[in-house]
Amino acid sequence: MSMYSPNRDKALWNCALECCLRRIDKTCKHLFDSSACEKCPFFIKNYGNFSPSDAMLFMMQAQSEAKDMKTQGSVYSKIIIGIVLFFVWLAFFPTCMNRMDELTGKRPPNDTPPSRTAEHANIEIAQHAVTRYMRAGHDVNNDGLTNCIDAAVIFYQYYPNKNRVRIIVNRNSDGSMHHLFNSVLTDGSWKYIEPQAYYKKYTSYWMTSVWKSEYNYRYNRDATSEYRRYVR
């Protein structure tokens, strides 16, 4: 299996664009580099040391592109809505079947790298958030431990699109594994992610790459409703 090398520059650029788009849409009402930004997964300074001038230049360019994206989007919105509705209708049934097949163990997960740069960038954002909080000993459920529960909940919390992320539990019948991790919807199917991969220095974040034969996808179960109450 070939390894997918994360592109830091693209991930940072996607963070900057999302930051600008959210402020343009007024979903974020904070000024850039305010104290509230430190808790935001799209704040570029969370991922490196930037001088004030470099950060400002970077964000000015991102702001310009974000405005262009909004302008173009308004011109083509009606056409796009029609196209999207058509393809949603075409994709709805097979997508639902794919999800049921994977979560019920009728077919193995397809662990190929996401083709959408934005989806990989979202995984990167959540992975780095997990690493940051796990190093700080963050305990989401106050059980006195820092373990897979904390990692899966933090990954879910910081994944930007809650419609495309789940918390999964895998408990083998022989007791060899009882583990929480995440699944992400990308390229039309749910793929399984080890949220502690970067924290534990793995080069790949797929469950099959990290756990190999110890992981049996047939025991996967969606546990999002049980654990999302710990999201803060």
Residue, then its C-alpha position, 0 to 999 in steps of 0.5 A: m500500500s502506497m503512503y499518502s504524504p500530507n501537503r502542509d502548504k495546501a493544508l495551511w492554505n485551506c485553513a486560511l481560505e476557510c477562515c476568510l470565508r467564515r468571516i465573509d459569511k459572518t459565521c465568525k465575527h472575530l477579528f483575525d488574530s484575536s484571543a478567540c482565534e487560538k481555539c479555532p482549528f482554522f487559525i494558521k498560527n496554531y500550526g507554525n510560527f509566523s511573523p505578524s507581517d507574514a501572517m497578514l500577507f498570507m491572510m490578505q491573499a486568502q481574503s482576496e481569493a475567498k472574495d473571488m470564490k464568493t463572487q463566482g459562486s453567486v453567478y453560477s449558483k442556480i446552475i450548480i444547484g440544479i446539477v447538484l440536485f440531479f447528482v444527489w438524486l443519482a447518488f443517494f441510493p448507492t451512497c446509502m447502500n455503501r454506508m450500510d455495507e461498510l458499517t455492517g461489515k458486508r464489505p471491507p473499507n477502501d483505504t485509498p487516499p481522499s481525492r478531494t484536497a479539502e477532505h484530506a485537509n479536514i482530516e489533517i485539521a482534526q489529526h493535529a487537534v488530537t495531537r495537541y490535546m493528547r499531549a496536554g493530557h486532555d480528558v473529555n469524559n473525566d475518567g482520569l485517563t487520556n486514551c482512545i475515547d478522548a482522541a475519537v471525541i476530539f477528532y469528531q469535535y474538530y472535524p469541520n463537517k459533522n455530516r461527514v464524520r462518525i465515532i466508531v467503536n470496535r470490540n472483538s468477540d475474543g477481547s483482543m480489541h476494544h477501541l474507539f476511532n473515527s470514520v470519514l465520508t470521502d469519495g462516496s464511502w465511509k473510511y476508517i481513521e485512527p485519530q491518534a495516528y499523528y500523535k503516535k508518529y504513524t505515517s498513515y492514518w488508516m486503521t488498516s495501516v496502523w492496526k493491520s491484522e489486529y483490526n477486524y472491520r466486521y466488528n465496527r459499530d457507529a457509536t456517535s450518539e453515545y460519545r458526542r455528548y462529551v464534545r465541548 
